[in-house]
Amino acid sequence: MKIAFLGDIVGKPGRRIVQQLLPGIIKEQQIDLVVANAENIAGGTGATPALIEELRSYGIQLFTLGNHTWRKREMVAGIDALPHVARPANYTEHAPGKGTAIHKLPDGSLVAVINLIGRIYMEPVNCPFEQVELELKALPREIRIILVDMHAEATSEKAAMAWHLDGRVTAVLGTHTHVPTADERLLPLGTGFITDVGMCGPYNSILGVERKLVIKRLITGMPARWEVANEKAHLCAVILDINSVLGKPNSIERIHLVEA
């Protein structure tokens, strides 16, 4: 079985490159399931149910979110009607939505995606290490393939989660920092890991944002409204080749493609 996981999709350029390149990736790589982080799909911050459905039409089956989950009122109101979307599981229990999304493949097998958010340099949330144990305990016992999106700022926190879960989940895939890291690997007990998958969005930017705006804010210290850069987009993802019986990856491959 092959699963493709797309890094944070940023705004219209990110959605555009997914529309252009994902069908070819699915066909050429014989992908069985596509998962993507969608927390930046709506103008660079947040997501809406309508844009989630747009991305589903391009071939993505499961979605994760992050610290911008609640930026759009449409998502706050509509997330409970989106079973294919997982928001950070370690948000308060009063938050709508759920922290795990499950997809049934044509052969009847189930794949679970757990979404977590870090605490270092991030907003106050519940402990991701305690919460992931609750999410794993609640999963149906027949689920062997479990992906964890660790949406976090600190590389140490992402690595700690991967080592904590080594041998118990299929992969821990880092998101949030929008820069692909060159450390994809299989840990000793079989779990796949990468510190950050990267982003699907405008490359000649600052994390997807118009460069001049970020530079001005850093120089002046004055607040600014971020705008997604209008530049050629790149698509960053990883492809997991998985032994579906054991639920362990045979390999994890990083891909980085440029918009035509």
N, C-alpha and C positions, 0 to 999 in steps of 0.2 A: 504494500500500500504506500502511496505517496501523498504527502500533505504539503501544501505551500502555505507559508505564513508571510503575509505582507506587512512591512513596517508602517508606521503611522502615515495614513493617507492625508495629505495636506491640501485642503481647498480644491478649487476647480482644476488647477494643474495636476494635482494628485489623482483626482477622479478621471481626468482625461487620459493620463498615461495608463491607468488601470484598464480603462475601456479599450485602449489601443493594443496593449501588449498581453493582457492576461489570457485572452482566448488562445493565443499562440503558445503561451507557456503551458497551459492546461493540455493542449493537444500534443506538443512536442515532448513534454516531460511525462505524459500520461498521469496527470494529477487526479487523485480521487476526491480530494477535499481541499477547499481554499478557506483560510482564516485570515482576518485582517484587523489591525487596530484602526478604529474609525473615530477617535476622539477629536480629530482636527478636520473632519471632512467639510464642515460648514464654515466657510470663510476663515479657516485656520484655527478656530477655537470652537469646539463643540460639535454636536451632530444633531440631525433631525430624523424622524422616522421616514420622511419622504426621500432623503438622501441615502439612508440605509437601503431602502427598496431599490433605488437606482443602482447601487453597487451590487445588490443581489442579482440584478438583471445582467451584470457583467460576469457573473460566475462565482461570487463569494457567498459561502454558505453560513459562516459563523463570524461574529464580530466581538471585539473587546473594546473597552473604552479606557478612561484614565482621569486625570485631574480636571479635565474640562467637561466631564460628563454632564454637569447640570447647567452649562452656559446657555443652552437654548430651552425656552419654556416648553417647546413642543416635545422635547425628549423627556422632560420631567413628567409631563402629562401622558406621554404615549409609551414609555418604556415597558410598562407591564404587558402591553400587547405585542411585544417583540420577543418571542421565545428564543430566537437565534442570536440575541444580544446579551453579553455578560458585562455588567459594570463592576468596578472594584468590589470584591466580596467583603473587604474590611471597612467599608463605609458603615455608618451607624445602621442598626437594625430598622430604624424608622425610614430609611431611604427606600424609594420604589425600586423595582427591578430585582434582579438576582445576580449573584456572583459567579454562577456556573451556567454555561449553555451546553446543551447536548444535541448532537446531530446523528440521525440514523442513516447509514449508507445503504445503497441498493441491495447489498448482500445481507442486510439486517443487523450488521455490527454497529456498535455505538461508539462515538468519539465525544469526549468531554473537554471543554475549554474552561479553565478557571482564570479569572481576572483578579489580580492583586495590585495594590498601589503601595509604594514605599513611604517611609516616614522621615527619612533623612532629607533635610532641605525641602520638605514637602509640607502640605497642610496636615493638621492633626487628624489622624485616623486610628482605627483599632489596629492591634498588632497583626501584621500579615502572616507571621509564623504561626500564631495561634489560630487565626482564621482559616488558613489553608488546611489545617488538620480537621476542622469541622466540615469544610467543603469535601474533603476526601472521604471522610466517614459517611457522609450523606449520599455518596454516589452509589448507584446500583452495582452490585458485586461483579456483574458480567462485563463491566466496562474495563477494558485493558489499555486503551489508548487515551492518555490524559495529557493535555497541553496546559502549561501555565504561562500566562502573559504577566511578567513582573514589570509593571510600569513604574519606574523609579529613577530618581536623579543620580543616586550614588552607585558607582560600579560595585563597591564592596557589598552593598545590600543585595544587589542582583546575584552576585556570586555566592553570597551566603545562602540565599534561598535555593539556588541550584544544588549546592552541596548538601543542604538540609534535606532535599527531596531526592537525592541521587538514588536510583534503584526503585523509587516508588512512583515516579511519573515518567512519561515518555520524553518530555522536553520542558525546559524552562527557558523562555525566550524573552529577552529584555527589550523594552520599548521606552519611549519618552524623550530620549536625548537627540533623536533624529540623525545621528551620525553612525553609520555601520562600523562595527568593530571587527577586527580580523582574528577573533579568538574562538570561532565556532569549533566545537569539540564534543566528543563523547566522554563523559565522566566514567570513573572506574566501574561503577555498578550499572552503567548502561544508559543513563539519562543524557539526552542531548542538551547543549547549552550554548548560548551566545549572549554576550553582555548587552549588545543592542543591535537589532535587526536593521536599523536605519529608517529612512522615510521614503514614501512615494510622493514626490513633490518637486518644486523648483530648486535645482541644485545650486545655481549661482545666486545664492541668497544667504541669509543667516538663519539657519534652521527652518527655512521655508518663508521667512518674513523678508519684506523689502529691506535691502541693506542700509539705505540712507536713514531709515527710521530708527533702526537699532543703534547705529553709530551715533546719531544725534542724541538719543536718550542716554547713551553711555557717557558722552562728553558733557552734556548739560545737566544730567540728573533729573530732567523734567519728564513727566509722564507723556506717553504718546500712544495713539491708537495704531495697533499693528495692522498691516495689510499684507496679504499673501503676495509674494513676488510674482511678477508676470514674466517668467523665464522658462526655458526649456526644462522639462521635468525628467527626473530619473526615477527608476523603480528599484527599490531594495527589498529583498525577501530572502527567506531561507526555504530550502526544500528538504524535507525529512523523508527518507526511504525507510519504512517501518516494517518490522516483523509483526504482523497483526496478531499472531498467536501469543507472542511474548509481550507485546506492547512496548518493545524497545526498538530504537532506531538502529538501522545498519549503518547509516551515514547521515550527516547534516551538511548541506552544501549552501554556501552563500552565493546569491546572484545579484548583479547590479547592472541594470539595462538603461539605455538612454532613449528618450523620445525621438521618433523619426523627425 
